[in-house]
Amino acid sequence: MSYEGINHKLCANGHYSAADAMTEMYESRVALCYVCQAAITHEFAQDQTNGDDVGNPHTLPPNLEAFVKAKGERCNLGHFHVTEPERFDVPDDGLWKAVK
């Protein structure tokens, strides 16, 4: 029996992150936001076992809308660098669960 999937997360400040479910299972660290180090408050598990719901793991989950758009600047080489990432509200769709 195996499980494959993506764990989508939101921190207390609305920053979004995603990680492979199996990788997280074997890592023994406290779940903190990689942007601001705030606690993760909500998560959504996207099951991809047996090829179900296979898609781009970097695609945002349904009903997730930014309340603050990403800000950035273009360097002298023409690359866009994010200086402030997007921030999201927790959707009230029943998919996102509060982390205890």
C-alpha positions as CSV (number, residue, x, y, z in Angstrom):
1,M,0.0,0.0,0.0
2,S,1.5,3.4,-0.9
3,Y,0.4,7.0,-1.1
4,E,1.5,9.6,-3.5
5,G,0.4,13.2,-3.4
6,I,1.2,16.9,-2.8
7,N,0.6,18.7,0.5
8,H,-0.5,22.3,-0.1
9,K,0.0,24.7,2.8
10,L,-0.8,28.2,4.0
11,C,0.9,29.9,6.8
12,A,-0.6,32.4,9.3
13,N,0.5,35.3,7.0
14,G,-1.1,33.7,3.8
15,H,2.1,32.5,2.1
16,Y,1.5,29.3,0.0
17,S,3.9,26.4,-0.3
18,A,3.6,22.8,-1.7
19,A,5.7,19.7,-1.0
20,D,5.7,16.0,-1.9
21,A,3.8,14.1,0.7
22,M,6.3,11.2,1.0
23,T,9.2,13.6,1.4
24,E,7.4,15.3,4.2
25,M,6.6,12.1,5.9
26,Y,10.3,11.2,6.3
27,E,11.4,14.6,7.4
28,S,11.2,15.3,11.1
29,R,11.0,19.0,11.3
30,V,8.4,21.5,12.5
31,A,6.2,22.8,9.7
32,L,7.1,26.5,9.3
33,C,6.7,28.8,6.3
34,Y,9.8,29.0,4.2
35,V,9.1,32.8,3.5
36,C,8.4,34.2,7.0
37,Q,9.0,31.3,9.4
38,A,5.4,31.6,10.7
39,A,3.4,28.5,11.6
40,I,1.5,26.6,9.0
41,T,-2.2,27.0,9.8
42,H,-4.0,25.2,6.9
43,E,-3.2,22.4,4.6
44,F,-4.8,20.6,1.7
45,A,-3.7,17.0,0.7
46,Q,-3.9,16.4,-3.1
47,D,-4.0,12.6,-3.6
48,Q,-2.2,11.4,-6.7
49,T,-2.1,7.6,-5.8
50,N,-2.8,5.3,-8.8
51,G,-2.6,8.2,-11.2
52,D,-5.5,10.0,-9.6
53,D,-5.5,13.8,-10.0
54,V,-2.1,13.8,-11.8
55,G,-1.1,17.1,-13.0
56,N,1.5,19.8,-12.5
57,P,2.4,19.8,-8.7
58,H,3.0,23.6,-9.0
59,T,-0.6,24.3,-10.0
60,L,-2.5,26.1,-7.3
61,P,-5.3,24.1,-5.6
62,P,-8.9,25.1,-6.6
63,N,-10.5,28.2,-5.1
64,L,-7.2,29.7,-3.9
65,E,-7.1,33.4,-4.7
66,A,-4.4,35.9,-3.8
67,F,-5.4,38.9,-1.7
68,V,-1.9,40.4,-2.2
69,K,-0.3,40.0,-5.6
70,A,3.4,39.2,-5.9
71,K,5.8,42.1,-6.2
72,G,9.2,42.0,-7.9
73,E,11.7,43.8,-10.0
74,R,13.7,43.1,-13.2
75,C,17.4,42.9,-12.9
76,N,20.0,44.2,-15.4
77,L,20.0,40.8,-17.1
78,G,16.3,40.9,-17.8
79,H,15.3,38.3,-15.2
80,F,12.3,38.9,-12.9
81,H,13.0,38.5,-9.2
82,V,10.1,38.2,-6.7
83,T,10.7,40.6,-3.7
84,E,7.4,39.9,-2.0
85,P,5.5,36.7,-2.7
86,E,1.7,36.4,-3.2
87,R,-0.5,36.0,-0.1
88,F,-3.7,34.1,0.0
89,D,-6.9,33.8,2.0
90,V,-8.0,30.3,3.2
91,P,-10.9,29.3,0.9
92,D,-14.1,28.2,2.6
93,D,-14.6,25.2,0.4
94,G,-14.2,22.3,2.9
95,L,-10.9,21.1,1.3
96,W,-8.5,23.0,3.4
97,K,-8.1,21.7,7.0
98,A,-6.8,23.7,10.0
99,V,-3.5,22.4,11.3
100,K,-3.6,21.7,15.1
